[in-house]
C-alpha cells in the first residue's frame, strides 16, 4: 500500500539578527520501509529520533527534502496540496493527546461531521446516522454525539478521535502514540479496538510508540529507529526472537518480564544520545554501542540484509552478509 525510498527531512538551525542558517538537524535521514494492505508497521525509538516526522511526511503535512513516498503505486512526494486533496480521505491520523486533539467548543457529533462534510455527505439526517454508527463502532453510544469533549474520560476521547479518523473511510491510519497518555487498562482496550477495526475494515496502520510491549502485540513488522536512521527492520516475531542490532537488544532487555526464567540479560547503554544538530561521523549509535570499533566512526554504515525480510544497520553483527 505504501512505500518510502530514501526519505529525508532536514530542519535548518538559524542564529543571529539575520537568522542565517548555521546548520541542519537531520530528523529523517534516508528511511526505507513498506506497509501492506491490512497490516501494521510498528515504528519504535526514543523521543526525538524522528518517528513523528516520518508520519507527517507520509501525510504530506511536511514536505520531504529527498526521497520518494509511493502510495498505491503513485509517487506522491512531489504532489502539491491541491493535488493531495483527493488522497486526504484515504490517509488519516490518530493523535497522541486525546485532550488537545478535540475542539472543546464543538460537540462530539459536530467534530465527526466535519469529515463527513468533506466527504460530500450533505444531508444532516444522513450525517447524524453515520455519526451514530461510527460511535457504536468504537463502542460508544450514539447519544455521545450531543456531549462535549470535557464530559468524557481520556480513553473515551481517544475512541472519539478514532471515530473521527474513520469518518472519511480511510485505508491508512497513522497512529502517533495513541495510547501513551492513557492508563494501562485503557491502553489495552484501545489497542484491542484498533485490532478489531483493522480486521473488520482491512485498515493499514503506521503505529508509532515507545512501548515495545504494545508494538509487539499490534505490529506485523517492526522498524527500530535511532536519530533519523532505521537501525533494524524485521517481522515482529523474528525481531523479538532474534534481535541483532545492539540498540534493539538494549531496548528489548528493558521490557519488564512477568516470568523470571524468561527475562533477557540486561543491556545497559552508557553515554547520552548525541545532538541531532551535530551527530558524530559514521554510525550515530557509536557513542553508546558496546561493539564500537574504529571503522564505526570513519564511514557511514550501510544497511545489511540478514534474509529476505530482515535488515540491520550494523556491519559488526553480520560480517559476511551482503549489503541490502
C-alpha positions in Angstrom: 0.0 0.0 0.0 2.7 2.5 0.9 6.5 2.5 0.4 9.2 5.0 1.2 12.6 5.2 -0.5 15.5 7.2 0.8 13.2 9.6 2.7 15.0 12.6 4.2 13.9 15.7 6.1 16.4 18.3 7.4 15.4 21.3 9.5 17.5 24.5 9.4 19.1 25.9 12.6 19.2 29.7 12.4 21.1 32.2 14.6 21.8 35.9 14.8 19.9 39.0 13.9 19.5 38.0 10.2 18.6 34.4 11.1 21.3 32.9 9.0 21.3 29.1 8.6 24.3 27.7 10.6 23.5 24.0 10.3 20.8 21.4 9.8 19.0 18.9 12.1 18.8 15.6 10.3 15.4 14.5 11.6 14.9 11.8 9.0 18.0 10.6 7.1 17.4 8.0 4.4 14.4 5.9 5.6 13.0 2.9 3.6 10.0 0.8 4.6 6.8 -0.7 3.3 3.3 -1.0 4.7 1.0 -3.7 3.2 -2.8 -3.7 3.0 -4.4 -4.8 6.3 -1.0 -4.9 8.1 0.7 -2.8 10.8 4.2 -1.4 10.7 5.4 -0.5 14.3 7.9 2.4 14.4 9.7 2.4 17.8 12.5 4.5 19.2 13.5 7.2 21.8 12.0 10.6 21.8 13.4 12.9 19.2 14.5 10.1 16.8 12.2 11.3 14.0 9.2 8.9 14.3 6.5 11.6 14.3 8.3 13.5 11.5 8.1 10.4 9.3 4.3 10.2 10.0 3.9 13.9 9.0 6.0 13.3 5.8 3.8 10.4 4.8 0.6 12.5 5.3 2.3 15.4 3.4 1.9 17.7 6.4 5.6 18.2 5.9 7.4 18.2 2.5 10.3 15.8 2.2 13.7 17.2 1.1 14.7 14.0 -0.7 13.3 10.5 -1.4 10.0 9.1 -2.6 6.7 8.3 -0.9 4.8 5.8 -3.1 1.1 5.3 -2.2 -0.7 2.5 -4.1 1.9 2.8 -6.9 1.7 6.6 -7.2 4.6 8.8 -6.2 3.0 11.4 -4.0 6.2 13.0 -2.7 6.1 15.9 -5.1 2.3 16.5 -5.2 1.0 19.9 -4.3 -1.5 20.5 -1.5 -4.3 20.8 -4.1 -3.2 17.6 -5.8 -3.2 15.8 -2.4 -6.8 16.7 -1.6 -8.3 13.6 -3.3 -6.0 11.4 -1.3 -6.5 13.1 2.1 -9.6 11.0 2.9 -7.5 7.8 2.4 -4.8 8.7 4.9 -5.8 9.9 8.4 -4.2 10.4 11.8 -5.0 9.4 15.4 -3.2 12.0 17.7 -1.3 11.3 20.8 -3.2 13.7 23.0 -6.9 12.8 23.4 -7.4 16.0 25.3 -5.9 18.5 22.9 -6.9 17.0 19.6 -10.7 17.7 20.0 -12.2 21.2 19.7 -13.7 21.9 23.2 -16.3 24.3 21.6 -17.8 21.6 19.4 -19.9 18.6 20.4 -18.6 15.2 19.5 -21.1 14.9 16.7 -20.0 18.2 15.2 -16.4 17.1 15.3 -17.1 13.9 13.5 -19.4 15.5 11.0 -16.6 17.8 9.7 -15.1 14.8 7.9 -18.4 13.7 6.5 -19.0 17.2 5.0 -15.6 16.9 3.4 -16.6 13.5 2.0 -19.7 15.1 0.4 -22.4 13.8 2.7 -24.8 16.9 2.6 -27.9 15.7 4.3 -28.0 16.4 8.1 -30.0 13.3 8.8 -27.6 11.1 6.9 -24.6 12.6 8.7 -26.2 12.1 12.1 -26.9 8.4 11.2 -23.3 7.9 10.1 -22.0 9.6 13.3 -24.2 7.3 15.4 -22.8 4.3 13.5 -19.2 5.4 14.0 -19.7 6.0 17.7 -21.2 2.5 18.0 -18.2 1.1 16.0 -15.8 2.5 18.7 -18.0 1.2 21.5 -19.7 4.5 22.4 -23.4 5.0 22.1 -25.0 7.4 19.5 -26.1 9.6 22.4 -22.4 10.6 22.9 -22.8 12.9 19.8 -24.6 15.5 21.8 -21.9 15.9 24.5 -18.7 18.0 24.6 -15.2 16.5 24.9 -14.7 17.7 28.5 -17.5 15.3 29.6 -15.5 12.2 28.6 -12.6 10.4 30.1 -9.2 10.1 28.3 -10.0 6.6 26.9 -13.4 7.8 25.6 -11.9 10.8 24.0 -9.4 8.6 22.2 -12.3 6.5 20.9 -13.9 9.7 19.6 -10.6 10.6 17.9 -10.6 7.1 16.2 -14.3 7.6 15.1 -13.4 11.0 13.6 -10.4 9.5 11.7 -12.7 6.7 10.4 -15.4 9.1 9.3 -13.9 9.6 5.8 -13.4 5.8 5.3 -9.6 5.8 5.1 -7.3 3.0 4.1 -4.2 4.0 6.1 -4.1 5.3 9.7 -1.1 7.0 11.2 -1.3 6.2 14.9 1.0 8.7 16.7 1.5 7.2 20.1 -2.3 6.8 20.5 -2.2 5.1 24.0 0.8 6.8 25.7 -1.4 9.3 27.6 -3.8 6.6 28.9 -3.9 4.2 31.9 -2.6 0.7 31.2 -6.1 -0.9 31.4 -7.4 1.7 29.0 -4.4 1.2 26.7 -5.4 -2.5 26.3 -9.0 -1.5 25.4 -7.8 0.9 22.7 -5.3 -1.5 21.2 -7.8 -4.3 21.0 -10.3 -1.9 19.4 -7.7 -0.9 16.8 -7.0 -4.6 16.0 -10.7 -5.3 15.7 -11.3 -2.4 13.4 -8.3 -3.4 11.3 -9.7 -6.9 10.8 -13.2 -5.6 10.1 -12.2 -2.7 7.7 -8.9 -4.0 6.3 -7.1 -1.0 7.6 -3.3 -0.5 7.4 -1.5 1.2 10.3 1.7 3.0 10.9 1.9 2.6 14.6 4.3 4.9 16.4 5.2 4.1 20.0 7.8 4.0 22.8 6.3 0.9 24.3 7.8 -2.3 22.9 5.1 -4.5 24.5 2.4 -2.6 22.7 4.3 -2.6 19.4 5.0 -6.3 19.7 1.3 -7.0 20.3 -0.2 -4.9 17.5 2.5 -4.9 14.7 3.2 -7.3 11.9 6.6 -5.7 11.1 8.8 -3.5 13.4 11.3 -0.8 12.5 13.7 0.3 15.2 14.7 4.0 14.8 17.6 6.0 16.2 18.5 9.6 15.3 16.8 9.6 11.9 18.0 6.1 10.8 16.2 2.8 10.9 18.7 0.5 12.7 16.8 -2.8 12.4 13.7 -3.8 10.4 12.1 -7.2 10.5 8.8 -9.1 11.0 7.7 -8.8 14.7 8.3 -12.4 15.8 11.8 -12.5 14.1 12.9 -9.2 15.6 11.8 -10.2 19.1 13.2 -13.7 18.9 16.4 -12.9 17.0 17.4 -9.2 17.6 20.7 -8.3 16.1 21.5 -4.6 16.5 22.9 -3.6 19.9 20.3 -0.8 20.2 17.5 -3.3 19.6 19.0 -5.7 22.2 19.1 -2.9 24.8 15.5 -1.8 24.1 14.2 -5.4 24.4 16.2 -6.1 27.6 14.4 -3.2 29.3 11.0 -4.7 28.8 9.6 -6.0 32.2 9.0 -9.8 32.1 6.5 -11.4 34.4 8.2 -14.8 34.3 11.7 -14.7 35.8 13.0 -17.6 33.7 12.2 -15.7 30.5 14.0 -12.5 31.4 16.6 -11.3 29.0 20.1 -10.3 30.0 20.1 -6.6 30.9 21.9 -4.5 28.3 22.6 -1.1 29.9 23.6 1.7 27.5 26.4 4.1 28.5 26.5 7.7 27.4 23.9 10.1 26.1 22.0 10.4 22.8 24.2 12.7 20.6 22.7 16.0 19.3 20.9 15.6 16.0 22.4 19.0 15.1 25.9 17.7 15.3 25.9 13.9 15.2 29.2 12.0 15.0 30.6 10.9 11.7 29.9 7.3 10.8 27.4 5.3 12.9 25.1 7.6 15.0 24.9 4.9 17.7 28.7 4.6 18.2 28.9 6.6 21.4 26.7 4.2 23.2 27.5 0.9 21.5 29.3 -1.9 23.3 30.6 -3.3 20.0 32.1 0.0 18.7 35.3 -0.2 16.6 37.4 2.4 14.7 35.6 1.7 11.5 32.2 2.7 13.1 33.4 6.4 13.3 35.1 6.5 9.9 32.3 5.9 7.4 28.5 5.8 7.0 27.2 2.4 8.0 25.2 0.7 5.3 22.0 -1.4 5.7 22.7 -5.1 5.5 20.3 -7.9 4.6 20.1 -10.8 7.1 17.4 -12.5 5.0 14.6 -11.5 2.7 12.6 -9.7 5.3 15.3 -8.7 8.0 17.7 -5.9 7.6 20.1 -4.3 10.1 22.4 -1.2 10.0 25.5 -2.7 11.7 28.4 -4.4 9.9 29.7 -5.9 13.2 26.8 -8.3 13.9 26.5 -9.7 10.4 30.0 -9.8 8.9 29.9 -11.8 5.7 26.3 -10.9 4.9 25.8 -8.9 1.7 24.6 -5.3 1.8 20.8 -4.8 1.2 
